[in-house]
Amino acid sequence: GEFFEVYNTGTEDVEMQGFVISDMDSDKHTIASSVIVPAKGFAVLGKTDHLGANGKVDVDYTYGSGWHLANTHDEIVILDTEGLVVDTVEYSQAWHKDQNGKSHQLRNPSLDNNVEDSWCTPKVRYDSGDYGTPGKANDCPEWPATGSTLTTGAATTTTVSKTSSVTLVISEIMLNPNAVKDAEGEFFEVYNTGTEDVEMQGFVISDMDSDKHTIASSVIVPAKGFAVLGKTDHLGANGKVDVDYTYGSGWHLANTHDEIVILDTEGLVVDTVEYSQAWHKDQNGKSHQLRNPSLDNNVEDSWCTPKVRYDSGDYGTPGKANDCPEWPATGSTLTTGAATTTTVSKTSSVTLVISEIMLNPNAVKDAE
């Protein structure tokens, strides 16, 4: 009964024959027959198309037993016929508390589907009695309006539609310094992938809960350059990190699960990263570094752990090129398991997004 759905945001039909579905480990399957996803329409890919076994889900393509969706932590990666990533979603067990028999549904096709709060839980049932709308419009209030806002905490509403044209990506995160206190040594870095400088004054940094801070002074991020935002710019306290902007004590990076959302002056999302505790085992005193600025920075395997130290003795390269083998080459490949190498550079022009995922059906077996 497990399945996932894709939605075509474009104005032309998409043929998926020859596409590859994979995870970041060893699961990989090539779509062997024609699967046409109509413009502004859906396709459902599942374990089986046997209606008696799968809960009467109309499956457009059967991937069989050689590929599956784990119920705890896994990824869905779709590669086009050139091996370029069309879309990827990485989910963790924290996403699906009390989700047995209920799919995950993307609130809106314009949202970043690697952010937990971009998904809703449906309230309508399909024929098996499980909850979901496979092959149909999602049962979320925001579907299919664009630029929707999501209430993601008691005190805040955050727009998570990635529509800003600003060319910044979150490229390094120090959650938990070891040589100095968190309250003084944490920071994150942004990289400007564009050809023009970016002024961040007036931008907002937030999470999906109540933390929010407006950048009050000029922060120029040069083309192909960096800016570092941190708790304090006091070199004696922060580990001698050259901080370009200090956000102070009103905003912080949790050491377990949190998000960094950057909004431009129009309130549009420039970039967002959601991380979980699983990302940073043995990361005390070590930053997370984006392997390449072209990668999807909501995927755990897009990040590396630096091997070089800065002045405090902690590991990282704030304000400098990241200490990852793939930086700054484009279209790099990442070894993400013992048996596979997967390209996670989102460069495909194919207009498909992963829009619904049924990990753990209740009325029928996962395997069907």
KEKE-3310 file (N, C-alpha, C; in steps of 0.2 Angstrom, whole numbers, plus 5000, padded with zeros to 4 digits):
npx = (5004:5011:5015:5021:5018:5019:5018:5015:5021:5022:5018:5018:5016:5025:5036:5041:5048:5063:5068:5075:5072:5078:5087:5097:5106:5107:5096:5088:5079:5075:5063:5054:5044:5032:5027:5016:5015:5003:5002:5000:4995:4995:5005:5005:5016:5019:5020:5013:5001:4989:4973:4966:4975:4982:4974:4965:4971:4974:4987:5000:5012:5022:5034:5038:5046:5059:5063:5059:5050:5056:5050:5055:5068:5072:5075:5068:5073:5073:5079:5082:5083:5095:5102:5101:5095:5078:5069:5070:5067:5070:5066:5063:5061:5054:5045:5034:5026:5012:5007:5003:4994:4991:4994:5008:5006:5010:5008:5007:5012:5022:5030:5045:5049:5057:5055:5048:5037:5031:5022:5006:4993:4981:4963:4954:4948:4953:4949:4953:4952:4962:4971:4972:4975:4978:4984:4976:4970:4978:4973:4975:4973:4980:4982:4977:4983:4995:5010:5007:5004:5011:5006:5017:5020:5016:5017:5020:5019:5025:5031:5034:5036:5047:5052:5059:5071:5084:5101:5107:5113:5112:5127:5136:5135:5137:5132:5135:5147:5163:5174:5171:5157:5140:5132:5139:5148:5141:5136:5131:5133:5132:5132:5135:5129:5127:5131:5131:5133:5124:5113:5109:5102:5087:5082:5075:5079:5073:5065:5054:5046:5045:5056:5063:5072:5076:5087:5097:5106:5118:5123:5133:5134:5146:5147:5149:5154:5155:5146:5145:5135:5132:5131:5139:5151:5162:5179:5186:5177:5170:5178:5187:5180:5177:5164:5151:5138:5129:5117:5113:5106:5092:5089:5093:5102:5096:5102:5097:5085:5080:5077:5083:5078:5078:5072:5068:5067:5054:5047:5049:5055:5072:5081:5081:5084:5081:5086:5089:5092:5098:5107:5118:5127:5141:5146:5150:5158:5161:5157:5143:5145:5141:5142:5143:5138:5128:5120:5106:5102:5094:5096:5103:5115:5121:5130:5146:5158:5170:5188:5198:5204:5198:5203:5199:5200:5190:5181:5180:5176:5173:5167:5175:5180:5172:5177:5176:5177:5170:5168:5172:5166:5154:5139:5143:5147:5141:5146:5135:5133:5137:5135:5132:5133:5126:5120:5116:5114:5103:5098:5090:5078:5065:5048:5043:5037:5038:5024:5015:5016:5015:5020:5018:5005:4990:4978:4982:4996:5013:5021:5013)
npy = (4994:5006:5022:5035:5052:5062:5079:5089:5105:5112:5118:5109:5092:5079:5066:5051:5040:5031:5039:5039:5033:5034:5032:5039:5029:5013:5009:5009:5012:5011:5019:5009:5009:5019:5034:5046:5062:5073:5091:5102:5091:5074:5060:5043:5033:5017:5002:4991:4988:4981:4982:4976:4973:4985:4994:5000:5010:5019:5016:5023:5019:5004:5001:4990:4977:4980:4993:5004:5013:5018:5017:5025:5034:5041:5044:5051:5052:5059:5057:5063:5058:5062:5061:5071:5079:5080:5081:5080:5073:5072:5064:5062:5052:5060:5067:5060:5056:5048:5045:5033:5025:5037:5048:5059:5076:5088:5105:5115:5116:5125:5126:5122:5106:5099:5104:5101:5107:5111:5102:5093:5084:5073:5074:5066:5051:5037:5023:5011:5015:5021:5037:5050:5057:5050:5054:5065:5082:5089:5087:5100:5116:5126:5121:5124:5136:5150:5156:5154:5156:5148:5143:5141:5139:5145:5159:5164:5167:5161:5163:5151:5149:5147:5159:5170:5180:5182:5178:5169:5156:5146:5141:5136:5130:5133:5125:5120:5125:5120:5125:5137:5146:5142:5153:5163:5158:5152:5152:5156:5154:5163:5161:5169:5165:5172:5185:5198:5209:5207:5215:5213:5220:5223:5211:5196:5184:5169:5155:5141:5143:5153:5162:5176:5188:5204:5210:5224:5233:5237:5223:5217:5205:5199:5196:5179:5177:5177:5179:5181:5177:5179:5176:5185:5198:5199:5195:5189:5182:5174:5165:5170:5173:5181:5190:5196:5201:5204:5195:5193:5189:5186:5177:5161:5145:5130:5115:5102:5100:5111:5126:5137:5151:5162:5177:5189:5207:5208:5199:5186:5169:5167:5157:5141:5130:5115:5106:5090:5081:5070:5073:5078:5070:5067:5080:5090:5105:5106:5112:5112:5110:5115:5105:5109:5124:5122:5112:5104:5110:5105:5092:5079:5073:5082:5089:5092:5087:5098:5097:5106:5118:5133:5149:5147:5134:5125:5117:5122:5134:5149:5161:5158:5148:5132:5117:5105:5092:5094:5107:5122:5116:5112:5102:5091:5074:5064:5052:5042:5031:5013:5007:5015:5030:5046:5059:5075:5088:5100:5103:5100:5104:5099:5099:5093:5089:5081:5076:5069:5057:5041:5032:5022:5013:5008:5001:4991:4981:4987:4982:4980)
npz = (5000:5001:4993:4982:4976:4962:4956:4942:4939:4928:4911:4901:4897:4906:4902:4911:4908:4909:4919:4935:4951:4968:4983:4996:4998:4994:4987:4971:4956:4939:4929:4919:4909:4900:4908:4909:4915:4917:4912:4926:4933:4940:4945:4951:4960:4965:4976:4971:4958:4960:4964:4974:4984:4986:4992:4984:4976:4962:4953:4944:4940:4944:4955:4962:4972:4974:4978:4991:5004:5019:5035:5045:5043:5028:5010:4995:4979:4963:4948:4931:4914:4911:4922:4931:4946:4948:4959:4977:4992:5009:5023:5041:5056:5065:5058:5056:5067:5074:5061:5055:5043:5037:5024:5020:5014:5003:5006:4997:4980:4977:4988:4999:4999:5007:5020:5035:5040:5028:5025:5026:5036:5029:5030:5024:5018:5007:4997:5004:5017:5023:5025:5013:4997:4984:4968:4966:4970:4984:5001:5009:5016:5009:4996:4979:4980:4977:4985:4998:5016:5031:5047:5059:5072:5089:5089:5077:5059:5045:5028:5017:5004:4991:4982:4980:4971:4975:4977:4987:4997:5012:5019:5028:5045:5062:5075:5088:5096:5103:5109:5114:5122:5117:5117:5113:5102:5092:5074:5058:5040:5024:5007:4991:4976:4965:4952:4956:4970:4986:4996:5013:5022:5031:5028:5035:5048:5053:5062:5061:5072:5085:5084:5078:5068:5062:5051:5055:5050:5037:5027:5016:5004:4994:4977:4973:4985:5004:5019:5037:5050:5067:5085:5092:5089:5096:5097:5106:5113:5104:5098:5089:5077:5062:5062:5051:5054:5069:5077:5090:5106:5104:5095:5090:5087:5089:5097:5093:5085:5072:5062:5049:5042:5029:5024:5011:5009:5004:5010:5005:5003:5004:5006:5015:5028:5036:5050:5059:5074:5070:5060:5066:5074:5084:5081:5089:5092:5079:5063:5051:5034:5018:5004:4991:4983:4974:4978:4986:5001:5011:5012:5021:5016:5008:5015:5023:5035:5042:5042:5046:5057:5065:5073:5087:5089:5086:5073:5056:5043:5043:5033:5023:5009:5009:5017:5009:4998:4986:4984:4975:4964:4951:4949:4956:4962:4975:4986:4994:5001:5003:4991:4981:4971:4970:4961:4968:4964:4960:4945:4935:4923:4923:4928:4940:4956:4972:4979:4988:5000:5005:5018:5028:5027:5035:5033:5023:5019:5020:5010:4999)
capx = (5000:5015:5016:5022:5014:5022:5014:5018:5019:5023:5013:5018:5016:5032:5037:5045:5051:5070:5070:5078:5070:5083:5087:5104:5109:5108:5090:5088:5075:5074:5056:5055:5038:5029:5023:5015:5012:5000:5003:4996:4992:4998:5006:5006:5021:5018:5023:5009:4994:4984:4968:4964:4981:4985:4969:4962:4975:4976:4994:5002:5018:5023:5041:5039:5049:5066:5063:5054:5050:5057:5045:5059:5071:5074:5075:5066:5077:5071:5084:5080:5086:5102:5105:5101:5090:5072:5067:5072:5064:5073:5062:5065:5055:5051:5040:5028:5023:5005:5005:5001:4988:4990:5000:5011:5004:5013:5003:5007:5018:5028:5034:5051:5046:5061:5054:5043:5030:5027:5017:5000:4990:4975:4958:4949:4950:4952:4945:4955:4950:4968:4970:4976:4971:4983:4982:4971:4972:4980:4968:4978:4970:4984:4983:4984:4985:5003:5013:5003:5008:5010:5006:5022:5021:5011:5018:5022:5017:5031:5030:5040:5037:5054:5050:5064:5077:5090:5105:5110:5112:5115:5132:5139:5131:5140:5126:5137:5154:5165:5180:5168:5150:5135:5129:5144:5151:5137:5136:5129:5136:5128:5136:5131:5130:5126:5136:5130:5133:5118:5113:5104:5099:5080:5081:5073:5081:5068:5064:5047:5043:5044:5062:5063:5076:5077:5094:5096:5112:5120:5127:5134:5137:5149:5146:5154:5158:5152:5144:5144:5130:5133:5129:5143:5157:5168:5183:5188:5172:5167:5183:5190:5177:5175:5156:5149:5132:5128:5110:5112:5103:5085:5088:5098:5102:5095:5107:5094:5081:5078:5077:5085:5074:5080:5066:5070:5063:5047:5045:5049:5060:5078:5084:5079:5087:5079:5090:5087:5097:5102:5112:5125:5130:5148:5147:5151:5164:5162:5152:5141:5147:5138:5148:5143:5132:5122:5116:5100:5105:5090:5097:5109:5121:5124:5134:5152:5161:5177:5194:5202:5202:5199:5207:5197:5202:5184:5182:5176:5180:5168:5169:5180:5178:5171:5182:5173:5181:5166:5168:5166:5164:5147:5137:5147:5143:5142:5145:5130:5131:5142:5134:5130:5135:5120:5121:5111:5113:5096:5099:5085:5073:5059:5044:5039:5038:5035:5018:5012:5020:5012:5026:5016:4998:4987:4973:4985:5003:5017:5024:5008)
capy = (5000:5012:5025:5042:5055:5068:5084:5093:5112:5115:5119:5104:5085:5076:5058:5049:5034:5032:5042:5035:5034:5031:5035:5041:5023:5008:5008:5012:5009:5014:5018:5005:5010:5026:5037:5053:5066:5079:5098:5103:5085:5070:5053:5040:5027:5013:4995:4987:4991:4977:4986:4972:4973:4991:4999:5003:5016:5019:5017:5024:5015:5000:5000:4983:4976:4982:4999:5005:5019:5016:5021:5030:5039:5039:5049:5050:5056:5058:5059:5063:5054:5064:5060:5077:5079:5083:5083:5076:5074:5068:5064:5058:5049:5065:5070:5056:5054:5047:5046:5027:5025:5043:5051:5066:5079:5094:5110:5119:5114:5130:5126:5118:5100:5097:5107:5097:5111:5112:5096:5093:5077:5074:5072:5062:5044:5034:5017:5007:5017:5025:5044:5052:5058:5049:5056:5070:5088:5087:5089:5105:5122:5130:5119:5125:5143:5151:5161:5153:5157:5143:5144:5136:5140:5149:5166:5167:5164:5161:5161:5146:5148:5149:5163:5176:5179:5183:5172:5167:5150:5144:5137:5133:5131:5130:5124:5119:5126:5117:5129:5143:5145:5142:5159:5167:5155:5149:5156:5153:5158:5163:5162:5172:5161:5176:5189:5204:5209:5207:5219:5210:5225:5223:5204:5193:5177:5166:5148:5139:5144:5160:5166:5180:5194:5208:5213:5231:5237:5235:5217:5216:5199:5200:5190:5173:5178:5175:5184:5177:5180:5176:5178:5191:5199:5200:5190:5186:5177:5170:5160:5174:5172:5188:5190:5202:5204:5201:5194:5194:5184:5185:5172:5156:5139:5124:5109:5096:5101:5118:5129:5143:5153:5169:5181:5195:5213:5208:5193:5180:5165:5167:5150:5138:5124:5112:5100:5087:5079:5064:5076:5081:5065:5068:5086:5095:5109:5105:5115:5108:5114:5113:5102:5113:5129:5120:5106:5105:5110:5102:5085:5078:5071:5088:5093:5088:5089:5101:5094:5111:5122:5141:5151:5144:5126:5122:5115:5126:5139:5154:5167:5156:5142:5126:5112:5099:5090:5096:5115:5125:5113:5111:5095:5086:5068:5062:5045:5042:5024:5008:5004:5020:5037:5049:5067:5078:5094:5101:5107:5098:5108:5095:5103:5089:5090:5076:5080:5065:5051:5036:5028:5017:5012:5004:4996:4986:4980:4991:4979:4980)
capz = (5000:5001:4987:4982:4971:4959:4953:4937:4940:4922:4906:4897:4900:4907:4902:4916:4906:4909:4925:4941:4958:4972:4990:4997:5000:4989:4983:4965:4951:4933:4927:4913:4904:4899:4913:4907:4920:4913:4915:4932:4935:4945:4944:4957:4959:4971:4976:4966:4955:4962:4968:4980:4988:4988:4995:4978:4974:4955:4953:4937:4939:4949:4956:4964:4979:4974:4980:4996:5008:5026:5040:5050:5040:5021:5005:4988:4974:4956:4943:4925:4910:4910:4929:4935:4951:4947:4965:4982:4999:5015:5029:5047:5060:5069:5053:5055:5073:5073:5054:5053:5039:5034:5020:5020:5009:5002:5007:4990:4975:4977:4994:4999:5002:5012:5026:5038:5040:5021:5024:5031:5036:5026:5034:5020:5017:5001:4997:5009:5024:5025:5024:5008:4990:4978:4961:4966:4973:4991:5006:5013:5015:5005:4989:4975:4979:4977:4990:5005:5023:5035:5054:5061:5079:5092:5089:5071:5053:5040:5021:5015:4996:4988:4976:4980:4966:4979:4975:4993:5000:5018:5017:5034:5051:5068:5080:5095:5097:5109:5113:5117:5123:5112:5117:5110:5097:5086:5068:5051:5034:5018:5001:4986:4970:4959:4949:4959:4977:4989:5002:5017:5027:5030:5028:5041:5049:5058:5062:5060:5078:5087:5084:5072:5069:5056:5050:5056:5047:5031:5027:5009:5003:4988:4972:4974:4992:5010:5025:5043:5055:5073:5091:5094:5085:5101:5095:5112:5116:5099:5095:5084:5071:5059:5060:5048:5057:5075:5078:5097:5110:5103:5090:5091:5084:5094:5095:5092:5079:5071:5055:5047:5036:5027:5020:5009:5011:5002:5014:5001:5006:5000:5008:5021:5030:5042:5052:5065:5078:5067:5056:5069:5079:5085:5078:5094:5090:5071:5059:5045:5028:5012:5000:4985:4983:4969:4981:4990:5007:5015:5012:5025:5013:5005:5020:5025:5042:5040:5045:5047:5063:5065:5079:5093:5090:5083:5066:5052:5039:5043:5029:5018:5005:5013:5017:5006:4991:4980:4984:4972:4957:4950:4947:4959:4964:4982:4988:5000:5003:5001:4984:4976:4970:4968:4960:4971:4961:4957:4939:4930:4921:4923:4932:4944:4963:4976:4982:4993:5002:5010:5021:5032:5027:5040:5031:5019:5020:5017:5004:4994)
cpx = (5004:5015:5019:5019:5019:5017:5018:5016:5020:5017:5013:5019:5024:5031:5042:5049:5059:5072:5072:5075:5075:5082:5095:5109:5110:5102:5090:5084:5074:5067:5056:5049:5036:5025:5022:5012:5010:5002:4998:4992:4997:5000:5007:5011:5020:5021:5020:5003:4988:4979:4966:4969:4983:4981:4966:4965:4976:4983:4996:5008:5020:5031:5043:5043:5056:5068:5058:5055:5051:5052:5049:5062:5073:5073:5071:5070:5075:5076:5081:5084:5094:5106:5105:5095:5084:5069:5069:5069:5067:5068:5065:5059:5051:5045:5034:5026:5015:5003:5004:4994:4986:4996:5003:5009:5007:5007:5002:5013:5023:5032:5040:5049:5051:5061:5048:5036:5027:5022:5011:4998:4983:4969:4952:4952:4949:4949:4947:4953:4956:4967:4974:4972:4976:4980:4977:4974:4973:4975:4972:4974:4974:4985:4977:4986:4993:5004:5009:5007:5006:5010:5011:5024:5016:5011:5020:5019:5022:5029:5036:5040:5043:5053:5055:5069:5083:5095:5110:5108:5115:5121:5137:5135:5135:5135:5129:5144:5157:5170:5177:5160:5145:5133:5133:5147:5147:5137:5133:5132:5132:5133:5132:5133:5130:5132:5136:5130:5125:5118:5107:5101:5091:5078:5079:5076:5076:5069:5057:5043:5042:5050:5062:5068:5077:5084:5094:5101:5114:5125:5128:5138:5140:5147:5151:5157:5153:5150:5143:5140:5131:5130:5132:5149:5163:5173:5186:5183:5169:5171:5186:5187:5175:5168:5155:5142:5131:5120:5108:5109:5096:5084:5094:5097:5101:5100:5104:5090:5079:5078:5080:5081:5076:5075:5069:5066:5056:5044:5045:5055:5066:5081:5081:5082:5084:5083:5087:5093:5101:5107:5118:5127:5138:5150:5149:5158:5166:5156:5149:5143:5144:5143:5149:5137:5127:5118:5110:5102:5100:5091:5104:5115:5124:5129:5140:5154:5169:5182:5199:5199:5202:5202:5205:5199:5196:5185:5177:5180:5175:5171:5173:5177:5177:5176:5179:5176:5177:5166:5174:5164:5157:5145:5141:5143:5145:5141:5141:5128:5136:5141:5133:5133:5129:5122:5115:5111:5107:5096:5094:5080:5066:5055:5040:5042:5035:5030:5014:5016:5016:5017:5023:5008:4996:4982:4976:4992:5007:5020:5019:5005)
cpy = (5006:5015:5032:5045:5061:5073:5088:5100:5115:5116:5114:5097:5083:5068:5056:5043:5035:5036:5037:5037:5031:5035:5037:5035:5019:5007:5012:5009:5014:5013:5015:5006:5017:5028:5044:5057:5073:5086:5099:5097:5080:5063:5050:5034:5023:5006:4990:4990:4987:4980:4982:4972:4980:4996:5002:5009:5015:5021:5018:5020:5011:4999:4993:4983:4978:4989:5000:5011:5017:5020:5025:5035:5037:5045:5047:5055:5054:5061:5058:5059:5056:5063:5066:5076:5083:5086:5078:5078:5069:5069:5060:5056:5054:5068:5066:5053:5054:5047:5039:5027:5032:5046:5057:5070:5086:5100:5114:5117:5119:5130:5121:5112:5096:5100:5103:5101:5113:5106:5096:5085:5077:5071:5068:5055:5042:5027:5012:5008:5022:5032:5046:5054:5057:5050:5062:5076:5086:5090:5094:5111:5126:5127:5121:5132:5144:5156:5160:5154:5151:5145:5139:5137:5145:5156:5169:5164:5166:5159:5157:5145:5151:5153:5169:5175:5181:5177:5170:5160:5149:5139:5134:5135:5128:5131:5124:5119:5122:5121:5135:5142:5146:5150:5164:5165:5152:5154:5152:5157:5157:5164:5164:5169:5166:5180:5196:5204:5209:5210:5215:5214:5224:5216:5201:5186:5175:5158:5147:5140:5151:5165:5170:5187:5198:5211:5220:5235:5233:5228:5216:5210:5199:5194:5185:5174:5176:5181:5179:5180:5176:5179:5185:5192:5201:5194:5186:5181:5172:5165:5163:5173:5179:5188:5197:5205:5200:5201:5194:5188:5182:5180:5167:5149:5133:5118:5103:5097:5108:5120:5135:5145:5161:5172:5187:5201:5213:5202:5186:5176:5165:5159:5148:5131:5121:5106:5097:5084:5073:5067:5077:5076:5067:5075:5092:5098:5108:5108:5110:5113:5111:5111:5106:5118:5127:5115:5108:5104:5108:5094:5084:5077:5076:5092:5088:5091:5092:5097:5100:5115:5129:5142:5148:5137:5122:5121:5119:5131:5145:5160:5165:5150:5136:5121:5105:5098:5093:5104:5117:5122:5112:5104:5090:5079:5066:5055:5045:5035:5019:5006:5009:5027:5041:5057:5070:5086:5096:5106:5105:5103:5105:5098:5098:5090:5084:5079:5076:5059:5047:5031:5021:5016:5007:4999:4990:4986:4985:4989:4978:4987)
cpz = (5000:4994:4988:4976:4968:4956:4948:4937:4934:4917:4901:4900:4901:4906:4906:4914:4906:4915:4930:4947:4963:4979:4990:4999:4994:4985:4977:4960:4945:4931:4920:4908:4905:4905:4912:4913:4917:4916:4920:4934:4939:4942:4950:4956:4966:4970:4971:4964:4956:4967:4974:4985:4991:4991:4990:4976:4966:4954:4945:4935:4945:4950:4959:4971:4979:4976:4985:5000:5015:5030:5045:5047:5033:5016:4999:4984:4967:4952:4936:4920:4909:4917:4933:4940:4949:4954:4970:4988:5004:5021:5035:5051:5064:5064:5054:5062:5072:5066:5051:5049:5037:5030:5022:5014:5008:5002:5000:4986:4975:4983:4994:5003:5006:5019:5029:5038:5033:5020:5028:5031:5034:5031:5030:5018:5009:5002:5003:5016:5027:5023:5018:5002:4984:4971:4960:4970:4981:4996:5011:5011:5009:4997:4985:4975:4980:4983:4997:5011:5027:5042:5057:5068:5082:5091:5082:5065:5048:5033:5019:5008:4994:4982:4975:4974:4969:4979:4981:4995:5007:5017:5022:5041:5057:5074:5087:5095:5103:5113:5116:5118:5117:5111:5114:5103:5091:5081:5063:5046:5028:5012:4995:4979:4964:4957:4952:4967:4980:4995:5007:5022:5026:5030:5035:5042:5054:5058:5060:5066:5079:5086:5077:5073:5062:5056:5050:5052:5041:5031:5019:5008:4995:4983:4973:4981:4998:5014:5031:5047:5061:5079:5093:5090:5089:5100:5101:5115:5111:5096:5089:5077:5068:5057:5057:5050:5064:5076:5086:5100:5109:5097:5091:5087:5089:5092:5093:5085:5078:5064:5055:5041:5035:5022:5018:5011:5009:5006:5010:5004:5001:5000:5014:5022:5036:5044:5058:5068:5075:5063:5060:5075:5078:5081:5083:5092:5083:5068:5054:5039:5022:5007:4993:4985:4978:4972:4985:4997:5013:5015:5016:5022:5008:5009:5022:5032:5040:5044:5047:5053:5062:5072:5086:5095:5087:5076:5061:5048:5038:5038:5023:5014:5010:5012:5015:5000:4985:4979:4980:4965:4957:4948:4950:4961:4971:4983:4995:5002:5001:4994:4979:4976:4967:4967:4963:4969:4958:4951:4934:4929:4921:4929:4937:4951:4967:4980:4988:4994:5007:5012:5024:5032:5033:5038:5027:5021:5017:5010:4998:4993)
residu = (GLY:GLU:PHE:PHE:GLU:VAL:TYR:ASN:THR:GLY:THR:GLU:ASP:VAL:GLU:MET:GLN:GLY:PHE:VAL:ILE:SER:ASP:MET:ASP:SER:ASP:LYS:HIS:THR:ILE:ALA:SER:SER:VAL:ILE:VAL:PRO:ALA:LYS:GLY:PHE:ALA:VAL:LEU:GLY:LYS:THR:ASP:HIS:LEU:GLY:ALA:ASN:GLY:LYS:VAL:ASP:VAL:ASP:TYR:THR:TYR:GLY:SER:GLY:TRP:HIS:LEU:ALA:ASN:THR:HIS:ASP:GLU:ILE:VAL:ILE:LEU:ASP:THR:GLU:GLY:LEU:VAL:VAL:ASP:THR:VAL:GLU:TYR:SER:GLN:ALA:TRP:HIS:LYS:ASP:GLN:ASN:GLY:LYS:SER:HIS:GLN:LEU:ARG:ASN:PRO:SER:LEU:ASP:ASN:ASN:VAL:GLU:ASP:SER:TRP:CYS:THR:PRO:LYS:VAL:ARG:TYR:ASP:SER:GLY:ASP:TYR:GLY:THR:PRO:GLY:LYS:ALA:ASN:ASP:CYS:PRO:GLU:TRP:PRO:ALA:THR:GLY:SER:THR:LEU:THR:THR:GLY:ALA:ALA:THR:THR:THR:THR:VAL:SER:LYS:THR:SER:SER:VAL:THR:LEU:VAL:ILE:SER:GLU:ILE:MET:LEU:ASN:PRO:ASN:ALA:VAL:LYS:ASP:ALA:GLU:GLY:GLU:PHE:PHE:GLU:VAL:TYR:ASN:THR:GLY:THR:GLU:ASP:VAL:GLU:MET:GLN:GLY:PHE:VAL:ILE:SER:ASP:MET:ASP:SER:ASP:LYS:HIS:THR:ILE:ALA:SER:SER:VAL:ILE:VAL:PRO:ALA:LYS:GLY:PHE:ALA:VAL:LEU:GLY:LYS:THR:ASP:HIS:LEU:GLY:ALA:ASN:GLY:LYS:VAL:ASP:VAL:ASP:TYR:THR:TYR:GLY:SER:GLY:TRP:HIS:LEU:ALA:ASN:THR:HIS:ASP:GLU:ILE:VAL:ILE:LEU:ASP:THR:GLU:GLY:LEU:VAL:VAL:ASP:THR:VAL:GLU:TYR:SER:GLN:ALA:TRP:HIS:LYS:ASP:GLN:ASN:GLY:LYS:SER:HIS:GLN:LEU:ARG:ASN:PRO:SER:LEU:ASP:ASN:ASN:VAL:GLU:ASP:SER:TRP:CYS:THR:PRO:LYS:VAL:ARG:TYR:ASP:SER:GLY:ASP:TYR:GLY:THR:PRO:GLY:LYS:ALA:ASN:ASP:CYS:PRO:GLU:TRP:PRO:ALA:THR:GLY:SER:THR:LEU:THR:THR:GLY:ALA:ALA:THR:THR:THR:THR:VAL:SER:LYS:THR:SER:SER:VAL:THR:LEU:VAL:ILE:SER:GLU:ILE:MET:LEU:ASN:PRO:ASN:ALA:VAL:LYS:ASP:ALA:GLU)
# end
